[in-house]
Amino acid sequence: MTGNVRQHGAMEFTEAPVDLDEVRLYRLNRYREQLQALDVAGGVLFDQINTRYVTDATNMQVWCSHYETRCVFVATEGPVVLFDYANVPHLAEGLPTIDEYRVNPSFYYFTAGTRSEQRAREFGAQIADLVASHGGGNKRLAVDRLSALGVDNLRACGLEVLDGLPPVETARVIKSPGELALMEASIAVCEQGMRTMYEALQPGITENALWAKLHETNIRLGGEWIETRLLSSGPRTNPWFRECSMRAIDSGDMVSFDTDLIGPYGYCSDISRSWVCGAPPSDEQQSLHALAREQIEHNIGILAPGKAFRDVSEQAWQIPEPFAGNRYSSLIHGVGLADEYPSIKHWPDWPAKGYDGVLQPGMTLCVESYLGAAGGTQGVKLEEQVLITETGTRRLSSYPLTLDGS
């Protein structure tokens, strides 16, 4: 393929704040650097977030995430070959990240049935041929996600299959200035959706109807999808992780939500807020919210380039005992095209779940708080999105951290 276009797919007719081709090539080169460090012939990416990262070619991303129907082969030194669902090359026209377009010989059972083994052999043979042509004798291949049938057939072709998630997760960690501009465009859409939610928050509206305001704004302004349905009200806010329902929200209810929004250009806006519906907040609601905000501010304040994950965990805000058992599953996590590496654990969880690493300039992180007492009647969810800079942090999310949403 030759020739570049500034827009592609769902982004057609929009005006990007940066040169998209520059972002695309930065991301592909980041991934290739990790392949080189791993000493592999190339990588195969089936995860649709990862294929988006290295190529920016999209095709029914949510649907294709259900099946092994679409992947990309990236030679460490050589071409990028997109194996697409169906014969739709117009979806990848003009992208500087793609050298060759093929139709994927999909072998998952839904589409292949009793031909699954035959088509898996065909897939393995095509990948093995690419490795032989461009690997310089190296037969090591990094694969992010693949069924046993697919892996078996790659190995039957003489390839050594390695875990391909570490190189692509590591590549995604450091954002270019262009990526940051696209992320900020996504956050702007997300926060406009949050304002629309707050304007609609009146007693009697259902959780689902309130959540729909965020979806509508995101889609109308060029966003793509929302990863979860994490909005709950009243007693459903404690414990956390109940998704929105047809419950009508009452006056005085706490309403807590986590956006998990994939906005324009595919970038994630992962922001949480808690509001009180239609009445002044109670003393308990104010106390919960003040503690959650204290946790957020303290934990942002300890972040700095060069700081070890372990030190962040150890120095983090100490959760008071009534709330410790219901603490959020992670202290801080990375964010880019979706949630991503790293996941920094709470100090009590460190011995079992913590892992070493260092904060670096260009990382974008989400700082989490959930405070709801065990056996309590309500809980507060707050989350801020930040950038690690050369000297400290810069907050990317800007929606007020208040109970009244103003």
ABEGO torsion letter per residue (X at the ends): XBEBBABBEAABGBBBABBAAAAAAAAAAAAAAAAAAAGBAEBBBABAAAAAAAAGBBBGAAAAAABBABBBBBBABEBBBBBBBEBBAAAABGBAABABBBBBBBABAAAAEAAAAAAAAAAAAAAAAAAAAAAGGBABBBBABBBAAAAAAAAAAGBBBBBAAAAAAAAAABBBAAAAAAAAAAAAAAAAAAAAAAAABBBGBBAAAAAAAAAAAAAAAGBABBABABBBBEAAAOBBGBBBBABBBBBGBBBBBBAGBBBBGGBBBBBBBBBBBGBBBBAAAAAAAAAAAAAAAAAAAABBBGBBAAAAAAABBBBBAAAAAABBABABBBBBABBBOBBBBBAAAAAAABBBEBBBBGBBBBBBBBBBBBGBABBBBBBBBBBBBAAEBBBABABBBBAAGX
